[in-house]
């Protein structure tokens, strides 16, 4: 059974869960000891038996990273930090069927060195979206949203004009392959200033939307919590903490009729444009080549206040 830990990640593949890395907590006469680990554990849901995988010796000790499962049984690990490096820019991939780690060559790796970011994978775009985090290298918070291309092993910076909510230790979830919902986290490097705000990023339009103040009141400032998107159009939040306060509440945010509320019918799909090469961009509808990348013909992004029409509740 794995020792108590935090800062780890997990993915589910077929009938097993794979837990990787994190910081293990141990106690001795000298006090509390925190050790970053490279352990990889597998939990079989049928037998409920934990198995340590020896292939973990092939990879780095990592904590504060993000992990996402992509097609082909590949667990992609991004960012985080290790015992020897304040921040990691290398991409690690665990091939589950082969029980093997590989290190693909990634373009522009040094630009992306954050810890305690949040991620979500989109099967529609085959992209891993990464938002926020703390950069030890420059001692600052990251206010940007990035997309990692799982097959080309490259990064893209997404438009976030007029939006600068730099946070870390927050949570993010993908809704209907169309929206990213970001909640909570910390907005100060000293770890004492929690964020209660909730934002939506429209993937098609490339626009941020802030939820109305009624929704903000329900979600108290916290970090270390979880968000789960339901097929009904709701998002469920559980737990977390804020300094000395531990939460065990279960909250639900209903996000019905988002397309009509956000008025996205006239948007150009920014992400689809950004995946075109120069040659394909010229012939693509509503796209044009700008500087070094393919962008929508009207490349603008704003922060909008989300209209009334969302509801939230506490689940007993």
C-alpha positions in Angstrom: 0.0 0.0 0.0 1.4 3.4 -0.9 2.6 5.6 2.0 0.7 8.9 2.8 1.6 11.5 0.3 0.6 14.7 -1.5 1.4 16.4 -4.7 1.0 13.2 -6.6 -1.3 12.5 -9.7 -3.3 9.5 -10.9 -5.0 8.3 -14.1 -7.4 5.4 -14.8 -6.7 3.0 -17.6 -9.1 0.1 -18.2 -9.6 -1.5 -14.8 -6.6 0.0 -13.0 -5.6 3.3 -11.5 -1.9 4.5 -11.7 -0.6 6.8 -9.0 2.7 8.6 -9.7 5.1 10.7 -7.7 4.3 13.1 -5.0 5.8 14.0 -1.6 5.8 11.2 1.0 5.3 12.3 4.6 7.1 10.4 7.4 7.7 11.0 11.0 10.7 10.3 13.2 12.4 11.6 16.4 13.8 14.6 14.5 10.3 15.5 13.3 8.4 15.5 10.0 10.3 14.4 6.9 9.0 15.2 3.4 10.6 13.2 0.6 9.8 13.6 -3.2 9.3 10.2 -4.8 9.3 8.6 -8.2 7.1 5.7 -7.1 4.5 4.4 -9.5 1.7 2.3 -8.0 -1.1 0.4 -9.7 -4.4 -0.3 -8.1 -6.5 -3.1 -9.6 -10.2 -2.2 -9.1 -11.3 -5.8 -9.4 -8.9 -7.3 -6.8 -8.4 -4.0 -4.9 -4.7 -4.9 -4.7 -1.9 -2.3 -4.9 1.2 -3.2 -6.8 4.5 -1.1 -7.0 5.9 -1.0 -10.5 9.6 -1.3 -10.9 9.6 0.8 -14.0 9.5 3.9 -11.7 13.3 3.6 -11.6 13.3 4.8 -15.1 11.9 8.3 -14.3 12.5 11.3 -12.0 11.2 11.9 -8.5 8.4 14.5 -9.1 5.8 16.4 -7.1 3.5 19.3 -8.0 3.2 18.0 -11.6 0.1 17.2 -13.8 -0.7 13.9 -15.5 -3.3 13.1 -18.2 -4.2 9.9 -20.0 -4.2 10.2 -23.8 -5.1 7.6 -26.5 -2.8 4.6 -26.8 -2.5 4.0 -23.1 0.0 6.9 -22.6 0.2 8.7 -19.3 1.8 12.1 -20.0 3.4 13.9 -17.1 4.1 17.6 -17.4 5.8 20.2 -15.2 6.4 19.8 -11.4 9.7 19.8 -9.6 12.1 17.2 -8.3 14.7 16.8 -5.5 17.4 18.3 -7.7 15.5 20.8 -9.8 13.2 23.6 -8.7 11.1 23.2 -11.8 11.0 20.5 -14.6 10.5 21.4 -18.2 11.0 17.8 -19.5 7.9 15.8 -20.6 7.7 12.2 -19.3 5.4 9.6 -20.9 4.5 6.3 -19.3 3.5 3.7 -21.8 1.2 1.6 -19.7 1.0 -1.6 -21.9 4.8 -1.7 -22.2 5.4 -0.6 -18.6 8.1 1.8 -19.9 9.0 5.5 -19.6 10.1 7.6 -22.5 11.3 11.2 -22.7 10.1 12.8 -26.0 11.9 15.9 -27.4 9.7 18.9 -26.7 9.8 22.2 -28.5 10.4 25.3 -26.4 10.7 23.4 -23.1 12.4 26.1 -21.1 9.5 28.4 -21.3 7.2 26.1 -19.4 8.6 25.5 -15.9 5.8 25.6 -13.3 4.6 23.7 -10.3 1.1 23.3 -8.8 -0.6 24.0 -12.1 -4.0 22.5 -13.2 -4.7 20.5 -16.3 -7.4 18.9 -18.4 -7.3 16.7 -21.5 -9.6 17.3 -24.5 -10.2 14.2 -26.7 -11.8 16.5 -29.3 -8.7 18.5 -29.8 -6.2 15.9 -28.5 -4.7 18.6 -26.4 -3.7 18.9 -22.7 -4.7 22.3 -21.3 -2.5 23.7 -18.5 -3.4 26.8 -16.6 -1.6 28.7 -13.8 1.1 27.5 -11.5 4.1 28.9 -9.7 7.4 29.5 -11.4 10.4 29.0 -9.0 12.8 30.1 -11.7 11.4 33.7 -11.8 9.7 33.6 -8.4 6.3 34.6 -9.9 2.8 33.2 -10.6 1.7 32.2 -14.1 -1.4 33.9 -15.4 -1.4 32.0 -18.8 -3.3 29.2 -20.4 -1.3 26.7 -22.5 -2.0 23.7 -24.7 0.3 20.8 -25.0 0.0 18.8 -28.2 0.2 15.1 -27.2 1.4 13.8 -30.6 3.6 16.6 -31.8 5.1 17.2 -28.3 4.8 21.0 -28.6 3.4 23.8 -26.6 1.0 26.6 -27.6 0.1 29.7 -25.7 -3.7 30.4 -25.9 -5.2 33.9 -25.9 -5.9 35.4 -22.5 -6.2 39.1 -23.3 -7.5 41.3 -20.5 -7.3 38.4 -18.0 -4.6 38.0 -15.4 -5.8 35.8 -12.6 -2.5 34.2 -11.7 -3.1 31.3 -9.3 -1.6 28.0 -8.2 -2.8 25.0 -6.3 -6.2 25.5 -8.0 -8.4 23.0 -9.9 -9.6 22.9 -13.4 -12.1 20.7 -15.2 -13.2 20.3 -18.9 -17.0 20.6 -19.5 -18.5 19.0 -22.6 -15.2 19.4 -24.5 -16.1 23.0 -24.9 -15.2 24.9 -21.7 -12.6 24.9 -19.0 -13.8 25.8 -15.5 -11.2 27.0 -13.0 -11.8 27.4 -9.3 -9.9 28.4 -6.2 -6.2 28.2 -5.5 -3.8 30.8 -4.1 -3.1 34.2 -5.6 -0.1 35.1 -3.4 3.4 33.5 -3.2 3.3 33.4 0.6 0.4 30.9 0.5 -1.9 33.0 2.7 -4.2 34.5 0.2 -6.9 32.1 -1.1 -9.0 32.6 -4.3 -12.7 32.0 -4.2 -13.3 33.0 -7.8 -14.6 30.7 -10.6 -13.8 31.4 -14.3 -14.9 29.7 -17.5 -12.7 29.6 -20.6 -14.6 29.1 -23.9 -12.3 26.9 -26.0 -14.0 27.8 -29.3 -14.1 31.6 -28.8 -10.9 31.9 -26.8 -12.7 34.1 -24.2 -12.7 34.1 -20.4 -16.0 34.6 -18.4 -16.2 35.3 -14.7 -19.2 33.8 -12.8 -21.6 36.1 -11.1 -21.1 37.1 -7.5 -23.9 34.8 -6.2 -21.8 31.8 -7.3 -18.7 33.2 -5.8 -20.3 33.5 -2.4 -21.0 29.7 -2.2 -17.4 28.7 -3.1 -15.3 29.8 -0.2 -11.6 30.4 -0.9 -9.7 27.1 -0.9 -7.1 24.9 -2.5 -6.4 21.2 -2.7 -10.0 20.4 -3.6 -11.5 18.4 -6.5 -13.8 19.3 -9.4 -15.8 16.7 -11.2 -17.9 17.4 -14.4 -21.2 15.4 -14.6 -22.9 14.5 -17.9 -26.0 16.4 -16.6 -24.1 19.7 -17.1 -23.2 20.2 -13.4 -19.9 20.5 -11.7 -19.3 19.0 -8.2 -16.7 20.4 -5.9 -15.5 18.5 -2.8 -13.2 19.3 0.1 -10.0 21.3 0.1 -8.4 23.6 2.7 -7.7 27.3 3.4 -4.8 27.7 5.8 -6.1 26.1 9.1 -9.6 25.4 7.8 -10.3 21.9 6.3 -13.4 21.5 4.2 -15.5 18.4 3.8 -18.4 20.1 2.0 -19.9 18.8 -1.3 -21.1 21.6 -3.6 -22.8 21.6 -6.9 -22.7 24.3 -9.6 -25.3 23.9 -12.4 -24.1 25.1 -15.8 -27.2 24.6 -18.0 -27.6 26.2 -21.4 -24.0 27.5 -21.5 -23.9 28.1 -25.3 -27.0 30.3 -25.2 -25.8 32.2 -22.1 -22.4 32.9 -23.6 -23.7 33.6 -27.1 -21.0 31.6 -28.8 -22.8 30.9 -32.1 -20.7 33.4 -34.1 -17.3 32.4 -32.7 -14.5 31.1 -34.8 -12.8 28.0 -33.4 -9.4 29.5 -32.3 -7.8 26.2 -31.3 -8.6 24.6 -34.7 -7.0 27.5 -36.5 -3.9 27.3 -34.3 -3.3 23.6 -35.3 -2.9 24.5 -39.0 0.4 24.8 -40.7 1.2 27.9 -42.7 0.1 26.2 -46.0 -3.2 24.9 -44.6 -3.9 28.1 -42.7 -4.1 30.1 -46.0 -6.9 27.9 -47.3 -8.7 27.3 -43.9 -12.0 29.1 -43.4 -11.9 32.1 -41.0 -8.2 31.6 -40.3 -5.1 33.7 -41.3 -1.3 33.3 -40.7 -0.1 35.9 -38.2 3.6 36.2 -37.3 4.6 32.6 -36.6 1.2 30.9 -36.1 -2.3 30.4 -37.6 -4.9 32.5 -35.9 -8.6 33.3 -36.4 -9.3 36.3 -38.7 -10.5 38.3 -35.8 -7.9 37.5 -33.0 -9.4 39.1 -29.9 -10.0 37.8 -26.4 -11.8 39.5 -23.5 -12.9 38.9 -20.0 -16.7 38.9 -19.8 -19.1 38.7 -16.9 -21.2 35.6 -17.2 -24.9 36.4 -17.4 -27.4 35.3 -14.8 -28.9 31.9 -15.3 -26.5 29.6 -13.5 -27.4 28.1 -10.2 -25.5 26.6 -7.3 -26.3 24.6 -4.3 -24.9 22.7 -1.3 -25.3 18.9 -1.4 -26.2 17.4 1.9 
